[in-house]
Amino acid sequence: MSDSTRFKPGKSIKLADYDPADTGGVKNKGAAEEEIAAGIEKIADLSFRLYAEARRSVLLILQGMDTSGKDGTIRHVMTGVNPLTCEIVAFKEPTTEELDHDFLWRIHRAVPRRGKVGIFNRSQYEDVLVVRVKHLAPESVWRPRYGMINAFEKLLTQNDTTIVKCFLHISKDEQRKRLQARIDDPHKRWKFNLGDLADRRHWDDYQQAYEDALNECNTAEAPWHIVPSDKKWYRNLVVTRILLRTLTELDPHFPPAKENLEGIVVE
């Protein structure tokens, strides 16, 4: 499969050029779900081999506007994967302790150990997104963080962590529909926060902040993928494909037995 979600390091992109409703030629939801099911089965096997091998790790980073589907992506793509093999971390507003350290401290603590597939629901990029849009720090503070993030991600890759970053790209109108659905459904209202409406008023500011983060931090070591996410089923398919390809390329193997077990019979 050609990877139309990636763009070359150094190439400048505009989010307006990427269609959030694109389905990449996939005919329908049914076709996507068949491929997802087959992909998840392979991911489960490869992630278990990675766990047994215990030499390398994978870090999948999910970023996106509210309602873009970070939780839903994790739920669908990791269905059936052995919990032993994965670690999921959701980054919320920093705690007092976290604020008393550098902005990457809490991120580094959560990096997956060798043998694991780690998934970040939000990440270090909050510190060049929310911090920027909400003016929680001056530009002189947040702008140098692009370089710090690139150096941090390079450090991780040099220490056997493969990083895959996915920006879940939705349209403003699709976000409106999803927010309204949360309000209208009593079983989903717990997910709604009035702060989501405040953030929505800064839609253009967030789009610019994301665009800059994508351009500044798209490296050969840790590439960004722009994932069309207006169609949930296509979003799930794309992330499944990306994770499957990443694990396939790593080609993890079960380690050899520690001792010669030939001829041993358990009585």
Beta strands, then each sheet from edge to edge (+ up, - down):
strand 1: 57-64
strand 2: 86-90
strand 3: 117-121
strand 4: 161-169
strand 5: 224-228
sheet 1: 2+ 3+ 1+ 4+ 5+
end
